[in-house]
Amino acid sequence: MAIIELIKWNAPSDCLAWKFDSEELATWSQLVVNESQEAFLVHGGVYEGPFQAGRHTLKTENIPVLRALIGLPFGGQSPFSAEVWFVNKTINLDIKWGTLDPIQLQDPKFAIMVPVRAFGQYGVRVSDSKRFLLKLVGTLASFDSKTLSDFFRGVFVTKIKTEIAKCVLHTGVSILEISTHLEDLSAMLLSRLGEYFNEYGLTLVQFNIQSINVPEEDPAVVTLKKSLAKRTEMGILGFNYQQERSFDVMQAAASNEGNAGGMMGAGLGLGVGVGVGAPLGNIMGQMASSINPIQSGNSTNNGAPSQQEDALKARIALLKELSSLRDQGVLTDDEFAKEKSKILGA
């Protein structure tokens, strides 16, 4: 093969390390190293360098390995064989990562196992070129960002799964709410993964989680979303699950015939008036005393609803209307609380 007189980088920009495609060199060959690059002359597993940015002549006067290993005379001109490796030290900020298979995590609020996927990108810079070549590149002809991504994918999945699980456990947030913690998770993973990258002569300069999502059609996800929607609805209305069930019982009682004793039995079975709170207990008591024809003397006409039943329905409707106005921003939380207190205390 012909002797190469000019040796320079000829690889794509996303390449982190590249071996020059010929080993037929000479002591008059010119090595050109660009800015943000380093080069190594390798013979018999021995690395000479790094050669910094600039133009270098491969002379025996300034390259001891040529005399010691190749046996070229001092000051002589002669061909020889050796590898030339270039290392790109610019920061590559657009390396994609993602979990190919869902990570199974338990939602802390509803104890449901949910499949989770995560995606993002990271940026690296070669900080120790020789270590990078020895420990990661090895005998490959080149090493680009895709090769790097493939190599670290398994590590990412393990670390990300661990950190997401820790975040869910410590904060108590639902899997569907974890997106509000992406910035904190990204910073934590940047620190944890950075230590691992350092072992290979790399610096992890950036790590971002762009999305943590769940398969919409998964049965566990459907169940979880229904539970969250119900909890949100009750939060907007301003009462808890037990109170919600109490309202349902009162609505059913108001629409059915019967005496107060039957309705009070149903209500007390669910804790109305004894554990839910004074307002609901008062409402139930007022309703019971007024709609029982025997106790109150206020009989109904042919089973028609009494005034008290109508009043109860009106209160429930008004509460829901007020909560809707608060949801739309028409009422503030304080205004809603005051109006709600008036209705329940009426």
C-alpha positions in Angstrom: 0.0 0.0 0.0 1.0 3.6 -0.6 2.6 5.6 2.2 0.2 8.1 3.7 1.7 11.5 3.9 -1.3 13.4 5.4 -3.3 12.0 8.3 -6.4 13.8 9.4 -10.0 13.3 10.8 -12.4 12.0 8.2 -15.4 10.8 10.3 -19.0 12.0 10.9 -19.6 14.7 13.5 -21.4 12.3 15.9 -18.4 10.0 16.1 -16.6 10.0 19.4 -13.5 8.0 18.4 -12.2 7.0 14.9 -9.3 5.0 13.7 -7.5 6.3 10.6 -8.1 3.9 7.7 -4.5 3.2 6.9 -1.5 2.0 9.0 1.2 2.6 6.3 2.9 5.7 7.6 6.4 7.3 7.4 8.6 9.6 9.4 7.7 12.4 7.1 3.9 11.9 7.4 1.9 14.9 8.6 -0.6 14.4 11.4 -3.3 17.1 11.5 -5.4 17.4 14.7 -8.3 19.8 14.7 -9.5 21.9 17.6 -11.4 19.9 20.3 -9.7 16.7 19.1 -6.8 14.6 20.4 -4.8 11.9 18.5 -2.8 8.9 19.5 -0.2 6.8 17.7 -0.6 3.2 18.7 1.9 0.3 18.0 1.9 -3.0 19.8 -0.7 -1.8 22.4 1.5 1.1 23.4 -0.1 4.6 23.1 2.0 7.6 22.2 0.3 10.9 22.8 -2.0 12.6 23.0 -1.3 14.9 20.1 -3.1 18.2 20.6 -4.6 20.5 18.0 -2.1 21.4 15.3 0.1 19.9 12.6 2.6 17.2 13.8 5.4 15.5 11.8 5.9 11.9 12.8 9.7 12.2 13.4 11.8 10.0 15.5 13.2 13.1 17.3 9.9 13.9 19.0 8.2 10.4 19.1 10.2 8.0 21.3 7.9 5.1 20.5 9.2 5.1 16.9 12.7 4.5 18.1 12.0 2.2 21.0 9.4 -0.1 19.5 9.7 0.2 15.7 13.5 0.5 15.8 13.8 3.5 13.5 17.2 5.3 13.6 17.3 8.8 15.2 16.8 11.4 12.6 16.3 8.8 9.9 13.4 8.8 7.3 11.7 5.5 7.0 8.2 4.0 6.5 6.6 2.1 9.4 3.2 0.7 10.5 1.1 2.0 13.3 -2.5 2.9 14.1 -3.6 6.5 14.5 -6.7 7.1 16.7 -8.6 10.4 16.8 -10.9 11.3 19.7 -13.6 13.9 19.4 -13.8 15.9 22.6 -16.7 18.1 21.7 -19.9 17.8 23.8 -22.5 15.6 22.2 -25.9 16.8 23.7 -28.3 14.8 21.6 -27.9 11.2 22.6 -31.3 9.6 23.0 -32.3 7.0 25.6 -35.4 5.1 26.4 -36.8 2.0 28.1 -37.7 -0.5 25.4 -39.9 -2.6 27.8 -42.2 -1.1 30.4 -41.0 -1.0 34.0 -43.5 -2.5 36.5 -44.0 -0.2 39.5 -46.6 -0.2 42.2 -48.6 3.0 42.6 -48.2 4.1 46.2 -51.7 5.6 46.5 -53.8 2.8 45.0 -51.4 -0.3 45.4 -51.8 -1.1 41.6 -48.9 -2.5 39.6 -48.5 -0.1 36.6 -46.3 -0.5 33.5 -44.1 2.6 33.1 -42.0 3.8 30.2 -39.4 6.6 30.2 -37.7 8.6 27.5 -35.1 11.4 27.3 -31.7 12.5 26.1 -28.3 13.1 27.6 -25.0 14.8 26.7 -21.4 13.5 27.1 -17.9 14.7 26.6 -14.7 12.6 26.5 -12.6 13.8 29.4 -9.9 11.1 29.4 -9.2 10.1 25.8 -6.8 7.2 26.6 -9.1 5.6 29.2 -12.0 6.0 26.8 -10.0 4.2 24.0 -8.8 1.4 26.3 -11.9 0.6 28.3 -14.7 1.3 25.9 -13.6 1.6 22.2 -11.2 -1.4 22.3 -10.7 -2.9 18.8 -13.7 -1.2 17.1 -12.9 0.9 14.0 -15.1 3.7 15.2 -17.3 4.6 18.1 -20.3 6.9 17.6 -23.2 8.1 19.8 -25.5 5.2 18.8 -22.9 2.7 19.9 -22.5 4.6 23.1 -26.3 4.6 23.6 -26.6 0.9 23.0 -23.8 0.2 25.4 -25.3 2.1 28.3 -29.0 1.2 27.7 -29.0 -1.6 30.2 -27.4 0.6 32.9 -29.9 3.3 32.2 -32.9 1.1 32.6 -31.6 -0.3 35.9 -30.7 3.1 37.4 -33.8 4.8 36.1 -36.1 2.1 37.4 -34.5 2.4 40.9 -34.6 6.2 41.0 -38.2 6.4 39.8 -39.3 3.8 42.4 -37.5 5.7 45.1 -39.2 9.0 44.1 -42.6 7.4 44.1 -42.0 5.8 47.5 -40.6 8.9 49.2 -43.0 11.5 47.8 -46.1 9.3 47.8 -47.2 10.7 44.4 -49.2 8.5 42.0 -47.5 7.2 38.9 -49.8 9.4 36.8 -48.5 12.5 38.7 -44.8 11.6 38.6 -44.3 14.0 35.6 -44.3 16.9 38.1 -41.0 15.6 39.4 -39.1 15.2 36.2 -36.6 18.0 36.9 -35.7 16.6 40.3 -35.4 13.0 38.9 -33.2 14.3 36.1 -30.8 16.0 38.4 -30.6 13.0 40.7 -29.9 10.6 37.8 -27.2 13.0 36.4 -25.3 12.7 39.7 -25.8 8.9 40.0 -25.0 8.0 36.4 -22.1 10.5 36.2 -20.0 8.3 38.5 -20.5 5.3 36.2 -19.5 7.3 33.1 -16.3 8.5 34.8 -15.0 5.0 34.8 -14.9 5.0 31.0 -13.2 8.4 30.6 -16.5 10.2 30.0 -18.2 13.1 31.6 -22.0 13.2 31.7 -22.7 16.9 31.2 -26.5 16.7 30.9 -29.3 14.2 31.5 -32.9 14.8 30.9 -36.1 12.8 31.4 -38.4 14.1 28.8 -41.4 11.8 29.5 -42.6 9.2 31.9 -45.7 7.6 30.6 -48.0 4.6 30.8 -49.8 2.5 28.1 -53.3 4.1 28.0 -55.0 0.8 27.1 -53.5 -1.2 30.0 -56.2 -2.4 32.4 -54.2 -1.3 35.5 -53.8 2.1 34.0 -57.5 2.4 33.2 -58.4 1.4 36.8 -55.9 3.9 38.2 -57.2 6.8 36.1 -60.7 6.1 37.2 -59.6 6.2 40.8 -57.8 9.4 40.4 -60.7 11.0 38.5 -63.0 10.1 41.4 -60.7 11.5 44.0 -60.3 14.7 42.0 -64.1 15.1 41.7 -64.6 14.7 45.4 -61.7 17.2 46.0 -63.4 19.7 43.8 -66.8 19.2 45.6 -65.0 19.7 48.9 -65.7 16.4 50.7 -64.2 13.0 51.2 -65.2 9.5 50.1 -67.4 8.7 53.1 -69.2 12.0 52.7 -69.8 11.3 49.1 -71.3 8.0 49.9 -73.5 9.6 52.5 -74.8 12.1 49.9 -75.6 9.2 47.6 -77.6 7.4 50.4 -79.5 10.6 51.2 -80.4 11.2 47.5 -81.6 7.6 47.2 -83.6 7.9 50.5 -85.2 11.2 49.4 -86.4 9.6 46.2 -87.9 6.5 47.8 -91.0 6.0 50.0 -90.5 4.9 53.5 -90.2 6.2 57.1 -87.4 8.0 58.8 -86.4 4.9 60.7 -85.5 3.0 57.6 -83.5 5.9 56.2 -81.8 6.5 59.5 -80.8 2.9 59.6 -79.3 3.1 56.2 -77.5 6.3 57.1 -76.1 5.1 60.4 -74.9 1.9 58.7 -72.6 4.1 56.7 -71.6 6.3 59.7 -73.8 9.3 58.9 -74.2 11.5 61.9 -71.7 9.7 64.1 -68.4 10.0 62.2 -68.8 12.0 59.1 -69.4 15.3 60.7 -72.0 17.5 62.3 -73.4 19.1 59.2 -74.3 15.9 57.4 -75.6 14.4 60.7 -77.8 17.5 61.1 -79.1 17.3 57.6 -80.0 13.6 58.1 -81.7 14.3 61.4 -83.7 17.2 60.1 -84.8 15.1 57.1 -85.8 12.2 59.3 -87.8 14.3 61.7 -89.7 16.2 59.0 -90.5 13.5 56.5 -91.9 10.9 58.9 -95.6 11.4 58.9 -96.1 9.7 62.3 -93.4 11.7 64.2 -93.8 15.1 62.5 -97.4 15.1 61.4 -96.3 16.4 58.0 -97.8 13.7 55.8 -97.3 13.5 52.0 -100.1 13.5 49.5 -100.3 10.2 47.7 -96.6 9.5 48.1 -95.5 12.9 46.7 -92.1 14.2 48.0 -92.3 16.4 51.1 -90.9 19.9 51.3 -87.9 18.6 53.3 -87.0 16.1 50.5 -87.2 18.9 47.9 -84.9 21.0 50.2 -82.4 18.2 50.5 -82.2 17.7 46.7 -81.9 21.5 46.3 -78.9 21.6 48.7 -77.1 18.8 46.9 -77.7 20.4 43.5 -76.6 23.8 44.8 -73.4 22.3 46.3 -72.5 20.7 42.9 -73.3 24.0 41.1 -71.0 25.9 43.5 -68.2 23.4 43.0 -68.6 23.7 39.2 -68.3 27.5 39.5 -65.1 27.1 41.6 -63.7 24.7 39.0 -64.3 27.3 36.3 -62.6 30.0 38.4 -65.8 32.0 39.0 -65.5 31.4 42.8 -62.4 31.4 44.9 -61.7 28.6 47.4 -62.6 30.9 50.3 -65.8 32.0 48.6 -66.8 28.4 47.9 -66.0 27.3 51.5 -68.2 30.1 52.9 -71.1 29.4 50.7 -70.8 25.7 51.4 -70.9 26.3 55.1 -74.0 28.4 54.7 -75.8 25.6 52.7 -74.8 22.8 55.1 -75.6 24.9 58.2 -79.0 26.1 56.8 
